[in-house]
């Protein structure tokens, strides 16, 4: 199985390197380097976050590209050979992560030499888990955005849920106020109907939303994005607290869950590979 | 080899397979026939694992393990910049073969499909016939027990077709089971040992080739005078009779009916000049089944 995954990864990287997209990503990386590191930037947090953020962005695009290549009709004979389709989706992820890492590391090496950020050993050791976890989680997210994995409304559901969490986690005041208003109106209507018990109940909910709802909802929905905030905050501050140190690991757990979901979707879907 | 039971596959409101029941016996070459849209390619894609059936099941006969399958899709797509040899090596590396075994398997299929001189050629520069050979070669790499070939000779010149037929017969002699679809009925007659005809997602006919051809013998009777005045009488005797001048064709020959017709013709003063008996062609069987 592992031998087949390695062969498939090599094949996908071959396809990428022989395509216009492969050249485009190299050009994009050079352009980004010239833009982001045009002035001397000795701050290590800038170095870590900017390259990490670009890595996440590139991993997303790279995975979409490689998944599109895997979704071509040339893959029919390959898929018949495999004992499990999961081998192929694993190879897609592996190829995307490897290609992204290669470009990110090259950019990092050039930036390290030319821009000379002041990296202590402690800061240097922070880099691999941060970059790797960001690249992996965005690569897996991109799998869900691709035709290769998506089934029916699956990508709308996955990204819709993420959007809901993002909106409610970052700015839930408007939504909470609206909900509080609705429950207050429901309460008034219940009183008018003579149902004092229901009126009190709905008023209680409306009051809860007004007083402590916003904080609770923001905390609840914001929990999903905690690892990103933790990594960002800790990198800016220069050191991780024991809890913040769990953030890259948490991202990898997210990626694992999303990958299992993607593998399950892919393993049970009808393959209509692109014949263009 | 395989038993397919009540296999159903729909794409929204389109029912592509509507309860397919089919047995693929070990060691046979089964030709799956049918008009365009009958469900042949969908059936092959379900068997090869590209599509997931809605209902029904496919299981190996006699509780044997699931066979190794080699699949050649109908439409040929290859990574265009790859060379033939590179492509076959890649496919061999996915077959659970060690490096040396993979090399050996590649050499064997290259010889079998006549690709020796084209290993360095880019796939985008190959002719359609050459691509058919490459596609067949990759399907053979894992030494499959069951070979599924969707339109294997499409695009091949007559010589290429004959060579491919020889390869298929050779593989069958080696004990391989082959499932193929084709619109070339002559090819199916020459190669297949069984046939199944699909229409509207159902198997409407299946038989061994020998039985299919033998169960619909035909006879043509030539007489000395015009048979038109006898047409109505002959039709009341047997509906599968056609009359054309001095020629009478009996589409389903049976000794009793033939004797009756001959005695009527003799009684009516016709001289029998010649009687030809022959087996039905697959084209005639196919047309009749689809009527």
Interface residues (C-beta under 8 A of the other chain):
Chain A: X3 X4 X7 X8 X11 X14 X15 X18 X72 X73 X74 X76 X77 X78 X79 X80 X81 X82 X85 X268 X269 X270 X271 X273 X275
Chain B: X48 X49 X50 X51 X52 X69 X70 X71 X72 X73 X75 X77 X78 X79 X81 X82 X90 X91 X93 X94 X95 X96 X135 X138 X139 X142
